């Protein structure tokens, strides 16, 4: 079981500059507050930001070392599910599906299942503010968003055309909005996410990896605590992998082992300890340059291992559970 908030591995400087320029018009809290949908100027900035972020996500062709590791866990039959706070959908680059449905509630151990639960939405999708329509961005929606405008929901328009032909009164037409969870909003499929959590706890996982996140969002904290109870009941361990320590008051008795390093460094060291015959190369291009990068990561991980870990015993326990 993995709770993750992972960085991409490729730099996209030009797009980032545009993102920074747009987001500078509002602070982070304002940009992702539900109030942006109620004020025309704020909404325009939010839609511009979302469209630029979409463009950035689409340029990523290869995930990080940690994304590839999640795929390997899946292929080894060891990944019950990954719950992520990321909205970029980069997990798709390693063939892990984030598509929630009532048919994929069972643990994501087959290609037909959902291996990744996106707790905060998916920048690659738009959804209607009225009906259940949710799909990829149509080109006209991207063009409108870049100009700070919105477009009407195509499903709502189709329904109204059908109603008009049947001499029925038209209904309201929703707008297409980015499928990003704003502060104080509930998940678009709030009934299904708890079913996933319950199904995954019932799989009795013996390890929970918390990677690349400080877990400041209350809803995510509760999910982690529920998983941790299940892992402990199964005799397993909860491992925190992040450059900063967990809050001792909040996570005492929940987190067993703390690894103070970036997740990519941890994973590189983990792969070094695994039998190399079991570990598929992080392909998708890169050749010698990629091999050198991974070797450098591994050496850095071993150095940090000696310096930053809570204890040598804790490090070994973390590996033994994988």
N, C-alpha and C positions, 0 to 999 in steps of 0.2 A: 504494500500500500504506500502511495506517495502523495504528499501534499507539496506542490511546487509553485514557485514564481520564478521563472527562468528568463535570463537575458538571451537575446539573439547573439549570433557569433559574427555577424557581418556589419561593417560600418556603412551607413547611408547618409553621408554628411550633408549633401545638398537638400535632401528631404528633411533632415533633422533641422537644418537652419530655417526652413519654411515652417516646420512645426513649432519651433521656438518662437518665431515671429508671431504666429497666430495665438499660441498659448500665452504669450506675454500680455495679451489684452485682458486676460483674467487670470487670477491665481488658480492653483489646482483644485481647491475646494469649490470655487465658483464654477469652474469649467465642468465639473462632474456633479453638480447639485441639481436636483430636480427642477429648481427654479429656472434653469436655462430654457426649458421648454415652454415657459410662460411669458418670456420677454423676448420680443422680436430681435433686438440687437444681440443679446446673449445667445439666442438660438442660432443666429447666423454664424457667430464665432464657433459654437459647438459643432455645427455641421461642417464648417470649413476644416476644423481640426480633425474631425472624424474621417473626412475624405482624404486628407493628407496622410493620416495614420494608416488608412487602408492602402494607399499607394506604397507606403513604406513596407508594410507587411507583405505585399505582393512581390516585392523585389527580393525577399529572402528566399533563396533556393535551398539552403542547407541550415538545419538547426545546429545547436551547440553540441558539444560532447555529451552533455547530460540528456539532451533530447534523444541522441542515438542510444544512450544507455537505457532509456525507458523502452525503446524498441527491442533491445536485447533482452531485457527482463521479460517483456511480453513473449518473445520467441522461446524463451526458456520455460515459459509457463509459470513465472513467478510474479507477474504483475496482476494484482487483482483489479486495481484501477489507479489512475492518476487524477487527482483533483487539483486544478490550477486556478490561480487568480489572474493569469495572463489572458489577454483578449486578442492576441495576434494570430492564434490558430497555427503557430509554427509546427505544432505536433503533427500536422498533416504531412509535412515534408519527410517524416520518418514513418509514414503510413500508419499512424494511430488516429482512430476516428473519434471526433468530439460530438457526434450526432446523437443527441438524446432522443429516446422514444420509449414507449411502453414495451416495445419488443426487445430492447437491449438492456433491461434492468439487471439481468444476470451478469455476473462478473465478466469483464471483457477479455476472455481467454481465447476467443476465436476472432477471425477477421471480420465476421459479420456483427460483432458486438461493438459497443461504445467503450473505448479504452480510456478516454479523457473526458472529465466533467469540467466544463468551463463555468466556474462559479460567478464570474463577473461579465459574462456575455462573450460575443464574438464579433470583432470589427469587420469580419468578412461577410456579415449578414445584416440585413435590414428587416424591420418588422413594422407592421401596421399599428397605429395608435388606437385602432378600434377593433378590427377583426383579428383572426388568428394567423393572417398571412405572415410568413417568414421565409426569406430566400436570400440568395446572393444579390449584391447591388446591381440593378440594371444600369447600363451606361448613362441613361438620362438622369438617373438619381445622383450619380457621381458628379456629372457636369453641373447639376443644380447645386449640390452641396458645396462644391468648390467656389460657387458664387454666393454662398450663404442663403440659398433658397431651398425649399422642400418641394417634393412632388406628391401627388395623391396616390393612394394605394390602388394598384391595378385590379385587385380582387374586388374591392369595394365598388369600383367603377363598373366592373363586369356584372356584379350583382344588381346594381341600379339599372343597367341596360336591360337585363332580363326582367326586372320588375316593371320597367317602363313598357316593355313589349306586352306584358301581361296586364297592363292597366292597373298596376299596383303603385302605391305611394313610394317615392324614393326614400332611402335611408341616408343617414350621415355617411360621409366619406372620410376615412382616416388618412393620415399622412405617413409616409415611410420615414422611419427614424433609425439611426444606427442602433444595432443590437448590443448596446453597452449598458451595463447596470449602473445607474446613477446612485448617489448617496440617498439612503432611506427608501430606495425602491426594492421591491421583491423580485426574485428571479422570474423570468417570463414563464418558466415551467415549475413554479414553486411547489406543486404537488408531487412532481416526479423526482426531484432531487432527494428528498428524504427517503423515497423508495430505493434509490440507488445506495444511499448510505446504509440503510437497513440490510439490503441484500449483500453488501460488501462486508459488513460486520459479521454476517452469518457465514461468510466464507472462512472465518477464523484465521485471519492473517497473523503471521508471527513476527512481522517487522513493519514499522511505520517510519518512513523517511520524510522529514520536514526539510525541504531544501529551498534556499534562496529567498526566504521570506521571514519577516519579523512578526507576522501574524497579529496585526493591529485591528483587523476587522472583526467585530464581535461574532458575526455569523460563522466565519471561518474558524474562529477559536472554538466554538461549540462543536463543530464537525470534527475537529482534531481531537478534542477531549473524548468524544464518543468513540472514535476509532482507537484512541489510546487505551480506553477501558477494555475494548475487545481484544486488542493485542496483548495486554497484560494478562487477561483471563486465559489466553492461549499460551502463556508462558514466554511471550516475545518481548522485544525491546522497542523503544521509541527513540529515534536518533535525530538530533537537531544538527543540520549542516548549514552554517551561515557564518559570515565573518563577525557578526555581533552575537553576544550571548542572549539567551532567552530571559525574560523577566522572571526572576526567581520566585516572587510572590505568586505570579499567575501560573507558572509552569512546574512548580515543585510537586513531585509525585506523579507528574505526567511525562516529562522528558527524562529518559534514563541516561543518555550519552550525548555529549556536546562535541561537535567537530567544528572548530573555528577556522573555516576556510570557505572559499568559493566552491560551489558545487562542482564546477568543471575540474578543479584541482582534486577534489575528493574522488570523483569518478575515475580520473586518470590513474590515481594511486590504487584504487580498487581493481581496475582492470589489470594493472601490473601484478597484483597479487593473485588474480585468477589464472588458471591454466590457460595459456595463450591459445591453445587449440580450441577452447570453448568460445573464445571471444571473436566475433566477426569483425573485420576492420571497419572503421568509420569511413565507409566509401562515399560516394557522391562527389568524387573529384578531389583534387588537391595533391595527389602523388607524394613526392618526396617532401614537399613543403608541409603537407598535412602531417606526415609522419614525424617531421622535426618538431612541429608545433606540439604534437601530443607527447613526444619525449620530453620536451621542455616543461610541459604542464606536469608530467609525472615527477620530474626531478624537483620542481617547486613544491609539489604536494608532499613529497617525502621530507623536504626541509621543514615545511610547516607542520608536518606530523610531529616532528621532534620538538617543535617550539610551542605549538598552540593548543594541543589537545588537552582535555580535562584530565585524562589519564591514559597510559598505555593500555590498560585493561579495557577501558571504555572503547578505544579504537578497535581492539581485537574483537570485542563483542559485536561491534557494529558490522564488521566484515563477516564474522561467523554466522550472523543471522541472514546473510545474503548468499 
